[in-house]
Structure formats: C-alpha cells, structure tokens
C-alpha cells in the first residue's frame, strides 16, 4: 500500500534515466512502489504528497570508504613531509583520544554524511567505538572492524580481538559489520588469512587498504624505504619480517585473500597484471578522489579499471585527508578533474557501483520498484535540468536539502 509520494521537477531514476515532473511512490514498508511521471488523477486522495518543487529526486549516495571516527582530525594535520609522516601524526593524535572523543567524532562524521545525501556508508573503525555511536543514527552503515599487527606473534591475539568486537556488535537492518585488515604493510600474512577466514565464516565483507603509495610498493618488493623507517621507529617491524617481493595485489593473491570478492581501498598504483587479478577476483576498487589529490598521487587508473570491467565505487576517506564528507563534493571534484570519465559513470560509481560493492546491488543504488526508498533531494536553480541534468549537477548546480531513507525524511535543511 502506498504511504507517501514524493514529487519534483525531475526524477533521476539511475545514472541515465531522467523523468520530468516525476513522482516516486513509497510503500508502507519503505520500498519504492513506482517511479513515473506525475498524474494527479492517479493519486489516491488519502496519500500524502510531498512536492519538492524545482528539485531533483535521485538515488541516495553510497560512501563506500570513510573513517567517521577521525572526523575531528579535520585541519589538525596540514604539514607533513611524506605519507608515513602524515600517518605518524594521525596515530600520535588519535591514540590520545578518550572513548568519548571517538564517539563524538564518529557522530559528527555521520551527521555530515547524512546532510549531503549519503544513505549508506562503509565505515572503518579501529577504536571499537563506532558501531555503538552509529547504532542510533538513521544512516545505513557497515562498520568494518579494523585490525593491525605485523608481528606473527601478535596475530592470534588480534584475531581474537576481532572476533570479540564482531560478537559484541548489535547488527540490525540499518547496521551491519565487516572485517578490515588494515594493509599489507601493517598486517602479517597469518593475520590476513585469519581475517579472511573470519569474514568468510560470518559471511561479512572484507576491506583492506592496498596499493596506496609508491612507498608501499617499495616496502613489499625490497623491504626498504620510508615504511621500513616508520615501522622500525614505532617498534612495529618484527625482526623476522621478510619482504614478499611481490606487488600489493599479487601479495594478497598469494595469501589466498582474493579467492572471494574483496573491497580494495585506494588502488592508486596498479599494473596491468594487478588490474586483471582484481577483475578475476570480482573485487571492487574503492576510489577516494580528493584524498588521492591531497597526497599528490599519480593519476589514478580508474579509467583503465572501468574499461576492463572492474566495479569501481567512491569514498571520501576521512577528514584527516579531505575537506568534507560529502560524496556529492567527491563527484563534482572528479567531474572537474577527470575529463576521461563520463557523467553517467561518475553517478554510477556513487550509487549503483557502491551498492554492488557492499552486496546491496539488488536493493539500493537506483530508484526502481522494489528497491528501498533511499533518496537524496537536490534543490535546483530554475534554469538547470533537461537532457544535461547530470552535467549541471556535477558542475555545481543543486544543493542537498533532504535525505530520505526507507521513505522517511531523516535529514532536511
């Protein structure tokens, strides 16, 4: 039964389907009943109609990679000489925080996401606080419990801690859990395998930072460079550690991590063999354009990945390396800096591809009958729209004025 109807000048049903003077009908269960042009005669008298006027109703955005708990690091780390210097500062500041500070920072991040049209976030948590802080928020979330231990001796303890944190998390329809071994330079081979096994046994997604910097590639190939210096300085490089002499993706493959789809975060430095391995594993790449620019990385291989058929989704990363947690800002940055990407591809990366990456492709990412009524409402200037609606939005037209999840307005300006 139809509960509410949302009407606007435009409905962007997916990356390429635009309906002028359209409506989205929402059922009692919070699912989409229909998406169609407005016809007043077909609207039941008792059904509430919300008319958003000169606006576009579009699929809610999906932020596949962020660290809400680091939100209060915004503008805290602005001077650094290298990636490892930046990482050292992040660790030094955040390790002094109390659980309450992590809690407040996490909630601040979630609020920022909701206010910019995000309906689902893949959130990495090293503190163990995030799922509790996010539990009562109306944002959909998958909280990836992060583990770090390069020492083989510490792997069993880290794996037990991971299981305990997963057991404690109170999952529901709006909160799910995942597993995140941090990276090839911070997780031992045994812990990677244990994390993958735990994720498989519990049927939860696994995400890992990988191929993020040139220094990571050097460390895995030769055991030298800034990562060796950094890990030695903080006492995290085991004396028995030996470089695998492999690229990061090949290294994950050698550990058996890619036998099931994985969420591969960043992937800034890939050769053709690595891209083929990612495609063969049906893994998704989580690309964070503004964080990528923040560190001055070389041109991301997003075009090659898309051409190959790899599922590429978008993330904001944290405010320790970004200015906002708005995925719409991420899309606009990408549109203005990558002229080799089509408007429709950018919209898909922020919606359908994100849903597919997080195993929700059959229920989120589109405005379609049977899907959840998760939507973003953007107020448009009167002159914006028509066939170039997507381009107008990515050029800067449209401000988020409401976020709707399961048919409920969960944030409104």
PEBELKA-V722932 format. One record per residue. N is the residue number from 1. RES is the residue in one letter. OMEGA is omega in radians with two decimals (* if undefined). Layout:
# PEBELKA-V722932
n & res & omega
N & RES & OMEGA
N & RES & OMEGA
This chain:
# PEBELKA-V722932
n & res & omega
1 & X & -3.11
2 & X & 3.14
3 & X & -3.13
4 & X & 3.07
5 & X & 3.09
6 & X & -3.10
7 & X & 3.07
8 & X & 3.12
9 & X & 3.12
10 & X & 2.94
11 & X & 3.08
12 & X & -2.99
13 & X & 2.99
14 & X & -2.99
15 & X & -3.08
16 & X & -3.06
17 & X & -3.12
18 & X & 3.08
19 & X & 3.08
20 & X & -3.10
21 & X & -3.01
22 & X & 3.10
23 & X & 3.01
24 & X & 3.13
25 & X & -3.07
26 & X & -3.11
27 & X & 3.10
28 & X & -3.10
29 & X & -3.11
30 & X & 3.08
31 & X & 3.09
32 & X & 3.08
33 & X & 3.14
34 & X & 3.03
35 & X & -2.99
36 & X & 3.04
37 & X & -3.14
38 & X & 3.01
39 & X & -3.03
40 & X & -3.07
41 & X & -3.10
42 & X & -3.09
43 & X & 3.10
44 & X & -3.06
45 & X & -3.02
46 & X & -3.08
47 & X & 3.12
48 & X & 3.11
49 & X & 3.03
50 & X & -3.13
51 & X & -3.10
52 & X & 3.05
53 & X & -3.13
54 & X & -3.05
55 & X & 3.02
56 & X & 2.98
57 & X & -3.10
58 & X & 3.11
59 & X & 3.06
60 & X & -3.08
61 & X & -3.08
62 & X & 3.14
63 & X & -2.99
64 & X & -3.13
65 & X & 3.04
66 & X & 3.05
67 & X & -3.10
68 & X & -3.06
69 & X & 3.13
70 & X & -3.07
71 & X & -3.10
72 & X & 2.98
73 & X & -3.13
74 & X & -3.14
75 & X & 3.13
76 & X & -3.09
77 & X & -3.07
78 & X & 3.12
79 & X & 3.09
80 & X & -3.07
81 & X & -3.10
82 & X & 3.09
83 & X & -3.12
84 & X & 3.05
85 & X & 3.08
86 & X & -3.12
87 & X & 3.11
88 & X & -3.13
89 & X & 3.09
90 & X & -3.14
91 & X & -3.09
92 & X & -3.11
93 & X & -3.01
94 & X & -3.12
95 & X & 3.11
96 & X & -3.08
97 & X & 3.00
98 & X & 3.09
99 & X & 3.11
100 & X & 3.11
101 & X & 3.05
102 & X & 3.14
103 & X & -3.11
104 & X & -3.14
105 & X & 3.12
106 & X & 3.13
107 & X & 3.11
108 & X & 3.12
109 & X & 3.13
110 & X & 3.13
111 & X & 3.10
112 & X & -3.14
113 & X & -3.14
114 & X & -3.08
115 & X & 3.12
116 & X & 3.03
117 & X & 3.11
118 & X & -3.14
119 & X & -3.11
120 & X & 3.12
121 & X & 2.95
122 & X & -2.96
123 & X & 3.10
124 & X & -3.12
125 & X & 3.04
126 & X & -3.05
127 & X & -3.04
128 & X & -3.08
129 & X & -2.89
130 & X & -3.04
131 & X & 3.11
132 & X & 3.13
133 & X & -3.06
134 & X & -3.02
135 & X & -3.04
136 & X & 3.13
137 & X & -3.09
138 & X & 3.06
139 & X & 2.96
140 & X & -3.11
141 & X & 2.92
142 & X & -3.09
143 & X & 3.13
144 & X & 3.11
145 & X & -3.03
146 & X & 3.08
147 & X & -3.12
148 & X & 3.01
149 & X & 3.12
150 & X & 3.12
151 & X & 3.12
152 & X & -3.13
153 & X & -3.11
154 & X & -3.08
155 & X & -3.13
156 & X & 3.14
157 & X & 3.13
158 & X & 3.12
159 & X & 3.10
160 & X & 3.09
161 & X & 3.11
162 & X & 3.14
163 & X & -3.13
164 & X & 3.14
165 & X & 3.10
166 & X & 3.12
167 & X & -3.09
168 & X & -3.08
169 & X & -3.12
170 & X & -3.09
171 & X & 3.05
172 & X & -3.08
173 & X & -3.10
174 & X & -3.11
175 & X & 3.06
176 & X & -3.13
177 & X & 3.07
178 & X & -3.10
179 & X & -3.14
180 & X & 2.90
181 & X & -2.86
182 & X & -3.05
183 & X & 3.12
184 & X & -3.14
185 & X & -3.11
186 & X & -3.10
187 & X & -3.12
188 & X & 3.10
189 & X & -3.13
190 & X & 3.14
191 & X & 3.04
192 & X & -3.12
193 & X & 3.13
194 & X & 3.14
195 & X & 3.12
196 & X & 3.12
197 & X & 3.13
198 & X & 3.12
199 & X & 3.14
200 & X & -3.13
201 & X & -3.09
202 & X & 3.13
203 & X & 3.08
204 & X & -3.11
205 & X & 3.10
206 & X & -3.14
207 & X & 3.10
208 & X & 3.00
209 & X & -3.09
210 & X & 3.12
211 & X & -3.06
212 & X & -3.07
213 & X & 3.02
214 & X & -3.13
215 & X & 3.08
216 & X & 3.12
217 & X & 3.12
218 & X & -3.11
219 & X & -3.12
220 & X & 3.13
221 & X & -2.95
222 & X & -3.11
223 & X & -3.10
224 & X & 3.02
225 & X & -3.01
226 & X & 3.12
227 & X & 3.08
228 & X & -3.14
229 & X & -3.12
230 & X & -3.09
231 & X & 3.08
232 & X & -3.10
233 & X & -3.11
234 & X & 3.08
235 & X & -3.09
236 & X & -3.14
237 & X & -3.12
238 & X & -3.13
239 & X & -3.10
240 & X & -3.07
241 & X & 3.14
242 & X & 3.14
243 & X & -3.11
244 & X & -3.11
245 & X & 3.13
246 & X & 2.99
247 & X & -3.11
248 & X & -3.13
249 & X & 3.10
250 & X & 3.11
251 & X & 3.09
252 & X & 3.11
253 & X & -3.13
254 & X & 3.12
255 & X & -3.11
256 & X & -3.10
257 & X & -3.04
258 & X & 3.08
259 & X & 3.02
260 & X & -3.13
261 & X & -3.13
262 & X & 3.02
263 & X & -3.06
264 & X & -3.01
265 & X & 3.09
266 & X & -3.10
267 & X & -3.11
268 & X & -3.06
269 & X & -3.08
270 & X & 2.95
271 & X & -3.06
272 & X & 3.13
273 & X & 3.13
274 & X & 3.13
275 & X & 3.09
276 & X & 3.11
277 & X & 3.10
278 & X & 3.13
279 & X & -3.11
280 & X & -3.12
281 & X & -3.09
282 & X & 3.09
283 & X & 3.09
284 & X & 3.05
285 & X & 3.12
286 & X & -3.02
287 & X & -3.13
288 & X & -2.96
289 & X & -3.06
290 & X & 3.02
291 & X & 3.07
292 & X & 3.14
293 & X & -3.14
294 & X & -3.11
295 & X & 3.10
296 & X & -3.14
297 & X & 3.05
298 & X & -3.07
299 & X & -3.10
300 & X & -3.11
301 & X & -3.09
302 & X & -3.13
303 & X & -3.14
304 & X & 3.14
305 & X & 3.12
306 & X & 3.14
307 & X & -3.13
308 & X & -3.13
309 & X & 3.11
310 & X & 3.06
311 & X & 3.13
312 & X & 3.12
313 & X & -3.04
314 & X & 3.02
315 & X & 3.11
316 & X & -2.91
317 & X & -3.06
318 & X & 3.08
319 & X & 2.98
320 & X & 3.12
321 & X & -3.13
322 & X & -3.13
323 & X & 3.09
324 & X & 3.03
325 & X & 3.13
326 & X & 3.09
327 & X & 3.06
328 & X & 3.05
329 & X & 3.12
330 & X & 3.14
331 & X & -3.12
332 & X & 3.07
333 & X & -3.12
334 & X & -3.12
335 & X & -3.10
336 & X & -3.07
337 & X & 3.14
338 & X & -3.12
339 & X & 3.07
340 & X & 3.11
341 & X & 3.10
342 & X & 3.10
343 & X & -3.10
344 & X & 3.13
345 & X & 3.14
346 & X & 3.10
347 & X & 3.13
348 & X & -3.14
349 & X & -3.10
350 & X & -3.08
351 & X & -3.05
352 & X & -3.12
353 & X & 3.10
354 & X & 3.11
355 & X & 3.13
356 & X & -3.13
357 & X & -3.09
358 & X & 3.06
359 & X & 3.12
360 & X & -3.07
361 & X & -3.12
362 & X & -3.09
363 & X & -3.10
364 & X & 3.03
365 & X & 3.12
366 & X & 2.96
367 & X & -2.99
368 & X & 3.13
369 & X & 3.14
370 & X & 3.09
371 & X & 3.04
372 & X & 3.12
373 & X & 3.10
374 & X & -2.94
375 & X & 2.97
376 & X & 3.11
377 & X & 3.10
378 & X & 3.05
379 & X & -3.06
380 & X & 2.93
381 & X & -3.08
382 & X & -3.06
383 & X & -3.09
384 & X & 3.02
385 & X & -3.10
386 & X & -3.10
387 & X & -3.10
388 & X & -3.08
389 & X & -3.12
390 & X & 3.13
391 & X & 3.11
392 & X & 3.14
393 & X & -3.10
394 & X & 3.06
395 & X & 3.07
396 & X & 3.13
397 & X & 3.09
398 & X & 3.10
399 & X & 3.13
400 & X & 3.13
401 & X & 3.10
402 & X & 3.03
403 & X & -3.06
404 & X & 3.11
405 & X & -3.09
406 & X & 3.10
407 & X & -3.12
408 & X & 3.05
409 & X & -3.07
410 & X & 3.03
411 & X & 3.09
412 & X & 3.12
413 & X & *
